[in-house]
């Protein structure tokens, strides 16, 4: 098993957005109910009750409320569900405070998202000192809880994959280990869909060939998995199921300056509709990015193209241009080139049966005026705005379709009536008037 010589922690906030919204409410309304203790959730438009759930409380989870599901569906499961709007400014504040605490323990800190990070603590806790690792994890949990008011789970192992899996065990405010010798008892009995990186559709494909648990995948011949999932995905599932991961904890952050835009699609993009539905989206995103750069007086050299798959995995490609640019045509040309490599090439995602639900285009390595980095929170806000526009467009299309169907039904009813009258009294007894 790789990376036996490391001590890796994965720290994950319990119900981050919900916890942080609860803390803000308690600070502003002392004595109010703690959202974490009742069925509650963050997400969507609280007034219209549209959109999706982005975070939920543990009591809400008991009703079957799931992250990512429509708010309407969640309310059907739990009518008393308390909904609160997202508050990205507050989330940013707590996220920064958490990372500041974690950075006190090691410079080898890799922030993976707003509410989770990996820490390589090998220099502080030798791999053989497992008691020391547990003690340090407890110290981190206590410090976060006492100083910031929310809880985290800590997963401990010798590599990132196993540490991540461990942190997802029982919650909240727990420390879990998942060392290689613990895999058969603690990981292999779990459903295949709980394996990190195994999305819903991948799990369904594996279940069709009898793979129900992570252990089933671990015991399967890798070539069988590759025949079902494709070479890259099949190999990933087999290695992950066996606890194999060589990915290091890398503290380097992404480009500090970038302009980017992304769009969640109404319908997934695949090889069949890429030309008609995918390319126009890339073109519009490139134009938006160029427009924002021009407005800010910026030029850049590195173009990034990224997608999110139907299984919510992100993939990206980037390339450096010969010179600096803010022209939409050049950004679009580079983005289309990268898209072709990532999606349509011999080893592309489409070849492996992966479909795309989100497309993003960005430009980095900017020069000239100082630019405020688009944070994860701003990106999420932007996506919410675009999602609102998309919903309005869908609603308009739905109304038009309903109107068309109603008119068609009226015409069908009229035609039926005419046929009955003409059949009874003779052809031509009644006919449509000309407009």
N, C-alpha and C positions, 0 to 999 in steps of 0.2 A: 504494500500500500504506500502510495507516494506521500511525501511531506510528513513522515513520522516525526521529523525533527523540528516541528514548529508548534507553537502555542497560539492558536487563533481563537479570538472571540468574535461573535456576531451579536451586536446589541440592537434590539428592535423595540421601539416604543409600542406599548399596548394601546390599540385603538387611538392612534396619534391625533388625528383631526378631532375626533370626538372628545378625547381627554383635554386637548388644548382649548377647545370651545367651552368645555365645562369649567375649566379653571378661569377663563375670562369672565364667564357669567357669575361665578362665585365671587370674583373680585369686584365686579360692578354691582352685584345684587347680594350682599351678605345675607346669609340665612336662606337663600333660595335653594331649591332642590339640586343636588349634584346629578348632572345628566348621566354620569357613569353608573348610577345606582338604579336607573329606570330604563325602560325600553325607549331608546332615542337613537337618532342618526343624523349625520351630516350629509347634505347633498340636495341637488336640484333646486328648483324654485319653490321656496317654502309656501308662498301664497297660492300659486297655481297647482302645486304638488306635481310638477313635471320634473323630468330629469332622472338621474340615477343616484343610488346610494354610494357615497364615497367613504363613509366610515360608520361604524355601528357600535353600540354599547354591548357588553356581555349579556345583559338581560334581553336585549333585542335579538341577539343571536339565538337565544333559546326559543324564540318564535319562528326561527328559520329565516330571518332577515339576512340577506347576503349582500356583500359589497359588489357593486356593479349592476345590480338588478334595478329595474325601473321603480321609482318611488311609489307609483300606483300599485304595483305588485306587492311591495313591502307593506303598504297600508292594508292591503287585503289580508295579509298574514297577521298583522298586528295593528288593528284600528286605533289603538291608543298610543301608537308610536309618536314621540315628540320629535319634530323635525327642526333643525337649526341650519341657517345658511353657512356656507364656507366663509372663513375669515383668514385670508392668506397673510395679512400683515401680522396677525397674532401667531400663526403657524411659523412664519419666518423667525419671529422673535424666539420662540421656544426651541426651534431647530438649532439656531445659532448657539443658544445657551447650552443645549445638550452637547453639541460638538466641542464647545469650549471645555466642558468637563472631561470628555473622552480624550481630548488632546493632552490633558495633564498626565495621562498614563503612558503614552507612547507617541512618537512622531510618525510611526507607521500606522496611520489612520486613513482608511479609505471610506469616504461617505458614499453610500450607494443610492440614497434617496433622502428625502426630507426627514425621514424618521428611522433610518437604519444605517449602520456602519460596521465595517470590519476593523479589528485591531490585531496587529501582529505583536504579541507580547513575549516573544521568545527570549529576548534579551533580559526581560524582567522576571519571567517565570520559565525556568527550564522545562522542557517537555516532560521530564520524569516527575516533576513536582505537581501532581494533580491536586493535592490538597491545597497547595498554594494558589492554584488556578481558581479553585472553588471559592477560596477566601477572598481573592481579589474581585471576582465576579460579584460576590455579596457586597463588597465595599462599594463597587460602582453602582449597584442597584440602590443601596441605601443613600448614597450621595445624591443621586438623581431624584429619588423620592423625597428626601428631606429638604433639598435646596430648591427644587423646581416644582414639586407637588404632583408629579405624575410617575408612572411606573414603567419599567422596561423588563424585557426578558433577555437573558444572556445565554447564548449557546457556545459551548466550548468543544474544540476538537483540534485535530492536527492539520486540517485544511478548511478552506472557505465553504465548500459544499456541505460538509458534515456539520460545521458550526452553524450554518444557516438552517439546516434541517433541525438541529437541536433546539434552536431558539423558537421554532414553531411548535414545539411540544406544548404541554399544558400551560395555560396562561391564567391570570396575569402574575407579574412580579415573581418570576421563577428563574432559577438557573438549571440548565440541563447540559449533560455531556453526551457526546456521541463519538466515541473513539472507535477505531476499526474493529476491535473485538466485540463492541456492543452492537454492531450493525445487524447481525442475524436476529437478535432478540428485539431490538428497538426500532429498526428501520424496515427490515424485510417484510414484516407482517402488515405494514401500512398499505392502503390502497394505492395503486399505481399513480393515480391522479394527484397524490400528495407529494410526489417526487419533485423537487425543485427543477423547474424548466420543462416539466411535462404538462402541457396544456390540456384543455378539455378534449379537443378533437384528437390529439395524439393518444390520450388515454382511451378514447373510444375505439381507435384503430387497434390498439394493443389488446383491448378486451375482446375484440372480434376473433383474435387468434388464441384466446384463452389466458391472456396475461392479466390477472386481476390484482396482484400485489407487486410491490417493488422487488420482493424476493423472486417472483416468477420471472421478471425481466432480467434480474441478475443471473439467473440460472440458464437463460435462453442463449442459444448460439447467436453471436453478434450479427452474423450474416443473415439470419432470419429477421432480426430487427431492421436491418438495413434494407431488406427486400420489401418491408412493409412501410418504413418511414423515409427511406432514402439513406444514402451513405452517411452523410454528416449527422443527421438527427438520430439515426439508428445507433451510431457509435457513441453519441452523447448519452443517450438513454442507458446503454449498457454500462458505460463507465460510471455514470452517476449512480446507477442502481448498485454498483459494487463499491461505491464510496471513493472513487478515483477522481482526484482533481489536483491539478498542478498550478492553478491560477494563483499568482502571488498577491499579497496585499500591497497595492500601489497607491501611495499618498498623493501622487500628482493629480491636480485638478484639471478639469477641462479648460479649454481656451477661456481666458478671462473676459474676452471681448468677442461678441458675436451678435449677428442679427439673424433670426430664424423665424420660420412660420410653419405651421403644420395644420393638417385638416383631417378630422375623423370623417370617414366616408359613410354615406347612407347604405351602400352595398359594397361587399368585399370585392377587391380587384384580383383577378386571376389572369392567366394567359389569354383567355378568350376575350375579355373586355378591357384589357390593358390599353390597347390603342385608342379605343373610343372613350373610355372613362378615366383611365389613369393619366395619360399624357396631358390632357387638358388641365388636370389638377396641378401637375408639376409646373405647367406654364403659368397658371395663375399665382401659385406660391412664389415662383421666381420673380414675377412682376411685383408682388407685394414686398418681398425682401428688398428688391432693388429700389422701390419707392421709398421705403423707410430709410435706407442707406443714403439716398440722395437728399432726403429731407434733413437728415442729421449731418450731412456733409462728410460722409465716410466712404472709403473704398476698402476692398478686402481682396485677399488672394487665395484663400482656401474655401472651396465649396463642399458642403456636406449634404448627402442625400440619406434619409433614414425612413424606415417604415416600422410599423408595429403590425405583427402578424395576427391572424385570427385567434392565435393562442396567447396573445398579449406579450409576445417576445419582441424585443427591439433589435433591429439590424441596421447597420449604417456603413456607408462608404464615403471616403472623401478624397479630394485631389487638389493639388496646388496649381494655379494658373500661371502662365508665363509672366504675367504682370498684374498690377492692381486693377480692379474694376468695380463699377457700380451699375453696369449696364445689364438690363434684364435679359437681353439676348445671350450674353456670355454666360450668365449664371444658369439660364435655362439649358443651354447647350451642355454645360458641364454636368448639370443635374440629370439630364437625359442619358448622358454617357454612363454615369454612375448607376442609374436605375437599370440600364440594360445589363450591366455587369452583375448587379446584385439580384435582379429578378429573372431576366430572360436568358442569361448565359447557360452554358452546359452544366454548370454547378449552381445555377441560380435557384432561388426559392420556388419559383413556379415549377421547375423541373422536379422538385421534391414534394409537390402537391400543397405547398404553403400558399395561403391567400393573404391578402393585405387589407387591413381595415383602417390604417392611418398612414399618411404620407407627409414627410417634412422636408423642407429645403432650408439650408442655412449658409451663411458666409462668415468666416472668422479671419483672424490675422488682419484686423482692421488698423487703419492708420488715420491720421489727421485728428479731428476733434475727439475729445474724450467722450466715450459712450457708456451709459449705464448698462451693465450686463443684464440681459433678460434672465431673470431667475426662474426657478421651477414654478414658483407661485404665480408670477406674471404670465408664464406660459400657460398655466392651468386656467388663469382668469381669461386669457385670450381664447382658449379652447372653449370655455363656457360661453363666451360671447358668440363664437362661431357656431356652437351647438344650438344656441338660441335662434340664430338666423336660420340654421338648417331646419329646426323644428317649425319655424314660421313658414318656411318654404314648403315643407312637407304638409303642413296644415292647409295651406292654400291649394296644393295639388290634390289633397284629399277632398276638399270641398268641391273643387272643379270636377273631380271624378264622380262624387256623389250626385252633383247636378247633372252630369252627363248620363249617369245611370238612371236617374229619375226621369229625365227626358226620354231616354230609350224605353223605359217601362211604360211611360204614357203613350208613346208611339206604338209599342207592341199591343197595348190594350186597345188602342183605337183601331189598329189593323185587324185585330181579332173580331172586334165588334162589326167592322165593315164586312169582313168575310162572312159572318153569320147572317147579316141583313141581306147581302147580295145572294147568299146561298138560299135564303128563304123566299125572297121576292124577285130574284132575277139579277143577272150580272148588270152592273151599271146603275143599280137603284140608288146607290150612294157612292160617292167618290171624293177624294181629297181635293180641296180647293187649291188653286195655284197662288203662290205668294208673289 
